[in-house]
Amino acid sequence: MKNTEFLEGRFWLESDPKDIIPGKIEVIEGNKIKLKLYGHYKSLPYDPYDKNIRNIAREKIILGVTERYGKVTLLNNRGPYPQSSGVSEIEIRNWIFYSEYLFIGEWFHSIDEICFGHFRVHFSCSEKWITTNSIQYEFREHKILYQPYEENYEIDIKHPYQFRLKILSTANPCFGFDEFSLKKQIYFEILVNEKKDLEWFDEVTRTIQRFLWFFIGTPVYADSRELLIEQKLQNAQEYKDYKLPIKVFSELFLSRDCEFNYRTVKAPFCEIALHLGNYIKNWFMLYENMKPAINLYLANYFIKDMYLEQQFLSLVQAAETIHIRKYGNQRLSYERKGKKRSSKKTPNLWERLEFLIHQYWDEYLCEFVERDVFEDLLVNKVDLCRNYLTHHDLKTERKVFRMFKNQRNYAVSLIKMSLGLNLLITVIFMDFIGIPKKMICKMKNRTEDFQDINEYLKRR
């Protein structure tokens, strides 16, 4: 952080995360950092019958530091002070440095990501404290025992865009198991040795964006700064290196009305960080071939208030596109009992879905749900519903209501088929990217989609 920079967010204590107060961290002159709190903060819980605890200005807060770990700490100025009439500044400092309360802010996932280098830190509070003297403490580099995880590497994307992608991640993969940790902590730089237009950069940026959308289940937007051109000398020949830095963030972190829902995360950052480069390379190849299917899948996933019929149609079209582009017109090599194949060269929709479900059932899908979830996708119900919603003619309408008998059964079937399609497509994409089977199966108890399927089965 530089002078005059600031971070606004919400601050709370780990012991009482529900009690949140807005505030701002800002850097002032002389490399000093200051916390400003806007509003009133409730005090920490304490035992009024404990004679060893003296209640001094319980409702005021300061920003402190734990000297032993080099971590920033949020404190209120209450402590195990002696019963004497006066409290020395040295005693106050010692209590601050050895406090166990943690500081966590809106822009940080853990205190491990707020490790500072060698500079002075200024502590201030929103109200007058019991001493008027500012407490300053200088970090020594050898006393910072825990550094945030950093990864800085380049990967070559040879197909289809021919460029290098430099990734800098400051997220800590050891903290939390349901986090993708995108709060201004993942940076991408697109590097090419020849001039490209902004449309080309925009397409590459969009591909990376879709990758992040898919993994965290939340709309993510890339803040692309102006194109940087660096001139370098190599073998006495001058050339230009065109760079487009991308700062990734999520809209949910910019609004105080929304909370991040970790149940939508398909794979935590701590699990994909080590192989992030390979996954992105595979995603670029997948996106080139499956762009229509990916966009349909993500549209269904993120457009709020989408009609049930629209969700069903987008997922059906995405699954059909996957089968056509990956497997052509392949069918199962055998006929199911009581189910005849069509005599056409082009398989029906249910035959395409039957092939995909069979391909992924034994290894993946059976880990998540019972086969009953897919029963409507394995018969001509799915074809009939798709045709009815696409053409909406009276003849098809009569067939639909003759099959389902009433509107409720029709709606329940659409929900069931949509849940099954969403699960199928999610597993297919993760397999194409190269995610290990163990990681895919871990989604069962975490992601929202599979929770919905299980709840549906219980209600039924």
C-alpha positions as CSV (number, residue, x, y, z in Angstrom):
1,M,0.0,0.0,0.0
2,K,1.2,3.5,-0.8
3,N,0.5,6.8,0.9
4,T,-3.0,8.1,0.6
5,E,-4.3,4.7,-0.3
6,F,-7.2,3.2,1.7
7,L,-9.3,0.1,2.0
8,E,-13.0,0.4,3.1
9,G,-14.7,-2.6,4.5
10,R,-16.6,-4.2,7.4
11,F,-14.8,-5.2,10.5
12,W,-15.6,-7.6,13.3
13,L,-14.1,-9.9,15.9
14,E,-13.8,-13.6,15.3
15,S,-15.4,-14.2,18.7
16,D,-18.5,-12.3,17.6
17,P,-18.7,-12.3,13.7
18,K,-22.4,-11.1,13.7
19,D,-21.5,-7.8,15.2
20,I,-20.2,-5.8,12.2
21,I,-19.2,-2.2,11.9
22,P,-18.1,-0.4,8.8
23,G,-14.7,1.2,8.7
24,K,-11.7,2.2,6.7
25,I,-8.0,1.4,6.8
26,E,-5.8,4.2,5.4
27,V,-2.1,4.9,5.0
28,I,-1.0,8.2,6.2
29,E,2.4,10.0,6.1
30,G,5.5,8.2,7.2
31,N,4.2,4.7,6.2
32,K,1.7,4.7,9.1
33,I,-1.5,2.7,8.9
34,K,-4.7,3.9,10.6
35,L,-8.1,2.3,11.2
36,K,-11.2,4.5,11.3
37,L,-14.5,3.0,12.5
38,Y,-17.8,4.5,11.5
39,G,-20.4,3.9,14.2
40,H,-20.7,2.1,17.5
41,Y,-19.2,-1.3,18.3
42,K,-20.4,-3.5,21.1
43,S,-17.8,-4.6,23.7
44,L,-16.4,-8.1,24.0
45,P,-18.1,-10.5,26.4
46,Y,-16.6,-10.5,29.8
47,D,-17.3,-12.1,33.2
48,P,-18.6,-9.4,35.6
49,Y,-17.9,-11.6,38.6
50,D,-14.3,-12.0,37.8
51,K,-12.4,-9.6,40.2
52,N,-9.3,-9.9,38.2
53,I,-10.9,-8.2,35.2
54,R,-11.3,-4.4,35.3
55,N,-13.8,-2.9,32.9
56,I,-12.1,0.2,31.4
57,A,-13.8,2.0,28.5
58,R,-15.3,-1.3,27.2
59,E,-16.9,0.1,24.1
60,K,-13.9,1.7,22.5
61,I,-11.7,0.0,20.0
62,I,-8.1,0.3,18.8
63,L,-6.0,-1.3,16.2
64,G,-3.2,-3.5,17.7
65,V,-0.5,-5.9,16.8
66,T,0.6,-9.3,18.1
67,E,4.3,-9.0,18.3
68,R,4.9,-12.8,18.4
69,Y,3.3,-13.5,15.1
70,G,3.4,-10.3,13.2
71,K,-0.3,-10.3,12.7
72,V,-2.7,-7.4,12.8
73,T,-5.3,-7.6,15.6
74,L,-8.5,-5.8,16.4
75,L,-8.9,-5.0,20.1
76,N,-11.2,-3.1,22.4
77,N,-9.2,-1.4,25.2
78,R,-10.3,-3.8,28.0
79,G,-7.8,-6.1,29.6
80,P,-6.7,-7.9,32.7
81,Y,-5.5,-4.6,34.2
82,P,-4.3,-4.5,37.9
83,Q,-6.6,-3.1,40.5
84,S,-4.3,-0.2,41.2
85,S,-5.4,3.3,40.5
86,G,-3.1,3.9,37.6
87,V,-2.1,1.8,34.5
88,S,1.2,2.4,32.9
89,E,1.7,2.7,29.1
90,I,4.1,-0.2,29.2
91,E,1.5,-2.5,30.7
92,I,-1.0,-1.4,28.1
93,R,1.4,-2.1,25.3
94,N,2.2,-5.6,26.7
95,W,-1.5,-6.4,26.9
96,I,-2.1,-5.2,23.3
97,F,0.8,-7.2,21.9
98,Y,-0.2,-10.5,23.6
99,S,-4.0,-10.3,22.9
100,E,-5.5,-13.3,21.2
101,Y,-8.3,-11.5,19.4
102,L,-8.0,-11.4,15.6
103,F,-8.6,-8.7,13.0
104,I,-10.6,-9.7,9.9
105,G,-11.9,-7.2,7.4
106,E,-14.1,-7.2,4.3
107,W,-11.1,-7.1,2.0
108,F,-9.2,-9.9,3.7
109,H,-10.0,-13.6,4.2
110,S,-7.6,-14.1,7.1
111,I,-5.1,-12.2,9.2
112,D,-2.4,-14.1,7.4
113,E,-2.9,-11.9,4.4
114,I,-2.2,-8.7,6.3
115,C,1.5,-9.2,7.0
116,F,3.5,-5.9,6.7
117,G,7.1,-5.3,6.0
118,H,9.6,-3.0,7.8
119,F,7.7,0.2,8.6
120,R,6.0,1.9,11.5
121,V,2.4,1.3,12.4
122,H,0.3,4.0,14.0
123,F,-2.6,2.9,16.3
124,S,-5.6,5.2,16.6
125,C,-9.2,4.8,17.9
126,S,-12.6,6.3,17.1
127,E,-12.8,7.8,20.6
128,K,-10.3,9.1,23.2
129,W,-8.4,6.3,24.8
130,I,-7.1,6.2,28.4
131,T,-3.8,7.6,27.2
132,T,-3.3,10.5,24.8
133,N,0.0,9.2,23.6
134,S,0.1,7.5,20.2
135,I,1.4,4.0,20.4
136,Q,3.9,3.2,17.6
137,Y,5.6,-0.1,16.9
138,E,8.2,-0.9,14.3
139,F,8.1,-4.3,12.7
140,R,11.4,-6.1,12.3
141,E,11.6,-8.3,9.3
142,H,12.9,-11.4,11.2
143,K,9.9,-11.2,13.6
144,I,7.4,-11.8,10.8
145,L,7.1,-15.5,11.1
146,Y,4.2,-16.1,8.8
147,Q,4.2,-14.9,5.2
148,P,1.2,-15.1,2.9
149,Y,1.3,-17.7,0.2
150,E,2.6,-16.3,-3.1
151,E,2.7,-17.9,-6.5
152,N,4.1,-16.2,-9.5
153,Y,4.5,-18.2,-12.7
154,E,3.9,-18.1,-16.4
155,I,2.2,-20.5,-18.6
156,D,2.2,-20.7,-22.4
157,I,-1.2,-20.9,-24.1
158,K,-0.3,-22.3,-27.5
159,H,-3.8,-23.0,-28.7
160,P,-5.8,-21.1,-29.9
161,Y,-4.5,-17.7,-28.9
162,Q,-0.7,-18.0,-28.7
163,F,0.2,-16.0,-25.6
164,R,1.8,-16.2,-22.2
165,L,-0.3,-15.8,-19.0
166,K,1.4,-14.6,-15.9
167,I,-0.4,-15.5,-12.7
168,L,0.3,-13.8,-9.3
169,S,-1.8,-15.2,-6.4
170,T,-1.5,-13.9,-2.9
171,A,-4.3,-16.1,-1.5
172,N,-3.5,-18.4,1.3
173,P,-4.4,-22.0,0.4
174,C,-4.0,-23.2,4.0
175,F,-6.8,-21.0,5.3
176,G,-10.3,-22.3,4.9
177,F,-11.6,-25.1,2.7
178,D,-14.6,-23.5,1.1
179,E,-12.9,-20.4,-0.3
180,F,-11.8,-19.3,-3.7
181,S,-10.3,-16.2,-2.1
182,L,-10.8,-13.6,-4.9
183,K,-10.8,-10.4,-2.8
184,K,-8.3,-8.5,-4.9
185,Q,-5.8,-11.3,-4.5
186,I,-5.5,-13.0,-8.0
187,Y,-3.9,-11.1,-10.8
188,F,-3.4,-12.2,-14.4
189,E,-1.1,-10.6,-17.0
190,I,-1.6,-11.4,-20.7
191,L,1.7,-11.1,-22.4
192,V,2.3,-11.2,-26.2
193,N,5.3,-10.2,-28.3
194,E,3.3,-8.9,-31.2
195,K,0.6,-6.2,-31.4
196,K,-2.9,-7.3,-30.8
197,D,-6.1,-5.3,-30.9
198,L,-8.3,-4.8,-27.9
199,E,-10.9,-7.2,-29.3
200,W,-8.3,-10.0,-29.0
201,F,-7.5,-9.1,-25.5
202,D,-11.2,-8.9,-24.7
203,E,-11.7,-12.4,-25.9
204,V,-8.9,-13.8,-23.8
205,T,-10.1,-11.8,-20.7
206,R,-13.6,-13.2,-21.2
207,T,-12.3,-16.8,-21.3
208,I,-10.5,-16.3,-18.0
209,Q,-13.5,-14.7,-16.6
210,R,-15.7,-17.6,-17.6
211,F,-13.2,-20.0,-15.9
212,L,-13.6,-18.1,-12.6
213,W,-17.4,-17.9,-13.0
214,F,-17.5,-21.7,-13.4
215,F,-15.4,-22.5,-10.4
216,I,-16.8,-20.2,-7.7
217,G,-20.4,-20.1,-8.8
218,T,-20.5,-16.3,-8.6
219,P,-20.4,-13.6,-11.3
220,V,-16.7,-12.4,-11.4
221,Y,-15.6,-9.3,-13.3
222,A,-12.1,-8.5,-14.5
223,D,-10.9,-4.9,-14.1
224,S,-8.6,-4.5,-17.1
225,R,-6.4,-1.5,-16.8
226,E,-4.9,0.3,-19.8
227,L,-2.7,-1.7,-22.1
228,L,1.0,-1.6,-21.1
229,I,3.8,-1.7,-23.7
230,E,7.3,-2.6,-22.5
231,Q,10.3,-2.2,-24.8
232,K,13.1,-4.8,-24.2
233,L,16.4,-5.6,-25.8
234,Q,17.2,-9.2,-26.7
235,N,20.2,-10.2,-28.9
236,A,20.7,-6.6,-29.8
237,Q,17.2,-6.5,-31.4
238,E,14.5,-4.2,-29.9
239,Y,11.0,-5.6,-29.5
240,K,7.9,-4.7,-27.7
241,D,6.1,-6.7,-25.1
242,Y,2.4,-6.0,-24.9
243,K,0.8,-6.7,-21.5
244,L,-2.7,-6.5,-20.2
245,P,-2.9,-6.8,-16.4
246,I,-6.2,-8.0,-15.0
247,K,-7.3,-7.5,-11.5
248,V,-10.0,-10.0,-10.5
249,F,-12.8,-9.2,-8.1
250,S,-16.4,-10.2,-7.4
251,E,-19.4,-8.0,-7.3
252,L,-20.5,-9.6,-4.1
253,F,-17.5,-8.2,-2.3
254,L,-18.4,-4.7,-3.3
255,S,-21.9,-4.7,-1.8
256,R,-22.7,-4.8,1.9
257,D,-26.1,-6.3,1.2
258,C,-24.7,-9.6,-0.1
259,E,-22.8,-12.4,1.6
260,F,-20.6,-14.8,-0.2
261,N,-22.2,-18.2,-0.4
262,Y,-19.5,-20.8,-0.2
263,R,-21.9,-23.6,-1.2
264,T,-21.6,-22.5,-4.8
265,V,-17.8,-23.1,-4.8
266,K,-17.1,-26.2,-7.0
267,A,-13.4,-26.4,-5.9
268,P,-11.7,-24.3,-3.2
269,F,-8.7,-22.2,-4.2
270,C,-6.5,-24.2,-1.8
271,E,-7.2,-27.3,-3.9
272,I,-6.7,-25.9,-7.4
273,A,-3.9,-23.4,-6.6
274,L,-1.0,-25.8,-7.3
275,H,-2.3,-26.8,-10.7
276,L,-4.1,-23.6,-11.6
277,G,-2.0,-23.1,-14.7
278,N,-2.8,-26.6,-16.2
279,Y,-6.5,-26.1,-15.5
280,I,-6.5,-22.7,-17.3
281,K,-4.7,-24.2,-20.3
282,N,-7.3,-27.0,-20.5
283,W,-10.1,-24.4,-20.1
284,F,-8.9,-22.4,-23.1
285,M,-9.1,-25.5,-25.3
286,L,-12.5,-26.4,-23.8
287,Y,-13.8,-22.9,-24.3
288,E,-12.8,-22.9,-28.0
289,N,-14.7,-26.1,-28.7
290,M,-17.6,-25.7,-26.2
291,K,-18.2,-22.0,-26.2
292,P,-22.0,-22.2,-26.9
293,A,-22.5,-24.9,-24.2
294,I,-20.4,-23.0,-21.6
295,N,-22.2,-19.7,-22.2
296,L,-25.6,-21.5,-22.0
297,Y,-24.6,-23.2,-18.8
298,L,-23.4,-20.0,-17.1
299,A,-26.4,-18.0,-18.2
300,N,-28.6,-20.6,-16.5
301,Y,-26.4,-20.4,-13.5
302,F,-26.2,-16.7,-12.9
303,I,-29.2,-14.9,-14.4
304,K,-31.5,-14.3,-11.5
305,D,-35.3,-14.8,-11.8
306,M,-34.9,-16.9,-14.9
307,Y,-38.1,-18.8,-15.8
308,L,-38.0,-22.5,-15.2
309,E,-38.7,-23.2,-18.8
310,Q,-35.8,-21.0,-19.8
311,Q,-33.5,-22.8,-17.4
312,F,-34.6,-26.2,-18.8
313,L,-34.1,-25.2,-22.4
314,S,-30.6,-23.7,-21.9
315,L,-29.4,-26.8,-20.0
316,V,-30.9,-29.1,-22.7
317,Q,-29.2,-27.1,-25.4
318,A,-25.9,-27.1,-23.6
319,A,-26.0,-30.9,-23.0
320,E,-26.9,-31.5,-26.7
321,T,-24.1,-29.3,-27.8
322,I,-21.6,-31.2,-25.6
323,H,-22.7,-34.5,-27.1
324,I,-22.6,-33.3,-30.7
325,R,-19.1,-31.7,-30.5
326,K,-17.5,-34.4,-28.3
327,Y,-19.2,-37.6,-29.5
328,G,-20.9,-36.8,-32.8
329,N,-24.0,-39.0,-33.2
330,Q,-22.9,-41.9,-31.0
331,R,-25.5,-43.9,-29.2
332,L,-25.2,-46.7,-26.6
333,S,-24.0,-50.0,-28.2
334,Y,-27.0,-51.8,-26.7
335,E,-30.7,-51.1,-26.3
336,R,-32.3,-50.7,-22.9
337,K,-35.1,-53.1,-22.1
338,G,-38.4,-51.8,-23.4
339,K,-36.8,-48.8,-25.1
340,K,-36.4,-48.9,-28.9
341,R,-33.9,-46.7,-30.6
342,S,-35.0,-44.4,-33.4
343,S,-34.2,-45.5,-36.9
344,K,-32.9,-42.0,-37.9
345,K,-29.2,-41.4,-38.4
346,T,-29.4,-38.5,-35.9
347,P,-30.2,-39.7,-32.4
348,N,-33.0,-38.2,-30.4
349,L,-32.3,-35.9,-27.5
350,W,-33.0,-38.6,-24.9
351,E,-30.5,-40.9,-26.7
352,R,-27.8,-38.3,-26.6
353,L,-28.5,-37.7,-22.8
354,E,-28.6,-41.5,-22.3
355,F,-25.1,-41.8,-23.8
356,L,-23.7,-39.0,-21.6
357,I,-25.2,-40.3,-18.4
358,H,-23.9,-43.8,-19.1
359,Q,-20.4,-42.4,-19.8
360,Y,-20.2,-40.6,-16.4
361,W,-22.4,-42.8,-14.2
362,D,-20.1,-45.4,-12.8
363,E,-17.2,-43.1,-12.1
364,Y,-18.9,-39.8,-11.0
365,L,-22.7,-39.5,-11.0
366,C,-23.4,-42.5,-8.8
367,E,-21.4,-40.8,-6.0
368,F,-24.0,-37.9,-5.9
369,V,-27.5,-39.1,-6.5
370,E,-29.7,-42.1,-7.2
371,R,-30.4,-43.0,-10.9
372,D,-34.1,-41.9,-10.4
373,V,-33.0,-38.3,-10.8
374,F,-32.3,-39.0,-14.5
375,E,-35.3,-41.2,-15.2
376,D,-37.2,-38.5,-17.1
377,L,-34.1,-37.7,-19.2
378,L,-33.8,-41.3,-20.4
379,V,-37.2,-41.4,-22.0
380,N,-39.0,-39.3,-24.6
381,K,-40.4,-36.9,-21.9
382,V,-37.4,-34.7,-22.4
383,D,-37.9,-34.6,-26.1
384,L,-41.6,-33.8,-25.8
385,C,-41.0,-31.0,-23.2
386,R,-38.3,-29.5,-25.4
387,N,-40.5,-29.5,-28.5
388,Y,-43.4,-28.1,-26.6
389,L,-41.4,-25.2,-25.2
390,T,-39.7,-24.5,-28.6
391,H,-42.7,-24.7,-31.0
392,H,-45.7,-24.5,-28.6
393,D,-48.3,-26.0,-31.0
394,L,-51.6,-27.3,-29.9
395,K,-50.9,-30.9,-30.9
396,T,-47.7,-31.0,-28.7
397,E,-49.5,-29.3,-25.9
398,R,-52.2,-32.0,-25.8
399,K,-49.5,-34.7,-25.7
400,V,-47.7,-33.0,-22.8
401,F,-50.8,-32.6,-20.6
402,R,-51.9,-36.1,-21.5
403,M,-48.5,-37.4,-20.3
404,F,-48.3,-35.3,-17.1
405,K,-52.0,-35.0,-16.4
406,N,-51.7,-31.7,-14.6
407,Q,-49.6,-28.5,-14.4
408,R,-48.0,-29.5,-11.1
409,N,-46.6,-32.8,-12.4
410,Y,-45.2,-30.9,-15.4
411,A,-43.4,-28.3,-13.3
412,V,-42.0,-30.9,-11.0
413,S,-40.6,-32.9,-13.9
414,L,-39.0,-29.8,-15.4
415,I,-37.3,-29.1,-12.0
416,K,-36.1,-32.7,-11.7
417,M,-34.7,-32.7,-15.3
418,S,-33.0,-29.3,-14.8
419,L,-31.3,-30.5,-11.6
420,G,-30.1,-33.7,-13.3
421,L,-28.8,-31.8,-16.4
422,N,-27.0,-29.2,-14.2
423,L,-25.2,-32.0,-12.3
424,L,-24.3,-33.8,-15.5
425,I,-22.9,-30.8,-17.3
426,T,-20.9,-29.7,-14.2
427,V,-19.2,-33.1,-13.9
428,I,-18.5,-33.2,-17.6
429,F,-16.8,-29.8,-17.6
430,M,-14.7,-30.6,-14.6
431,D,-13.6,-33.8,-16.1
432,F,-12.7,-32.1,-19.4
433,I,-10.6,-29.5,-17.4
434,G,-8.6,-32.3,-15.7
435,I,-9.9,-32.0,-12.2
436,P,-9.1,-35.3,-10.3
437,K,-12.0,-37.6,-9.4
438,K,-11.5,-37.1,-5.6
439,M,-11.9,-33.4,-5.9
440,I,-15.0,-33.7,-8.1
441,C,-16.6,-36.1,-5.6
442,K,-15.9,-33.7,-2.7
443,M,-18.6,-31.4,-4.2
444,K,-21.3,-33.7,-2.9
445,N,-21.6,-32.1,0.6
446,R,-20.5,-28.5,-0.5
447,T,-22.2,-27.2,-3.6
448,E,-25.7,-25.8,-3.6
449,D,-26.8,-27.8,-6.7
450,F,-26.4,-31.2,-5.1
451,Q,-28.0,-30.0,-1.9
452,D,-31.0,-29.1,-4.0
453,I,-31.2,-32.5,-5.6
454,N,-31.0,-34.3,-2.2
455,E,-33.6,-32.1,-0.7
456,Y,-35.9,-32.7,-3.8
457,L,-35.5,-36.5,-3.3
458,K,-36.4,-36.3,0.4
459,R,-39.5,-34.2,-0.3
460,R,-40.6,-36.7,-3.0
